Amino acid sequence: MSSPFRQPYEESLKNARPNRYLQLLETGELSSHLDEVCRVADQEFDAIFARLTEETAKPLSSLGKANYLWMLATQAREMVMDALLIRDDSPLSDGYPKRSQDGVTSGQQLPDHRRTRSARGVGSS
């Protein structure tokens, strides 16, 4: 499965959760795990992009429209990446959706691996 989120997620998993990465690799589940995470990330990107296009005013010129769509896609991609990448200080071990016996994925939302606002120094005085 080709996704712009696959390689960055795999690298963050390998660096932040090396034991989990090796476990997935050794059991042969790494590829399916990456596919599932990317599928959910792609869905999340599509939903965010659609919401952003609905909520913002559209430019009138052709060049303005191209820049507008590029800007929204970049913003949506950054929002998904921020939720997708595993941080070293993340309290979650691995919260990505798992398939149940009937093949339905539980939790169609990306876990939020971002640090808290105060840990990032945002909003603190």
Protein Blocks (a to p, Z undefined) as FASTA:
>chain_A
ZZfklmmmmmmmmmmmmmlmmmmmmnopmmmmmmmmmmmmmmmmmmmmmmmmmmpccdfb
fklmmmmmmmmmmmmmmmmmmmmpccfklcbfblcdcddfkopaehiaccdfbdcfklno
poiZZ
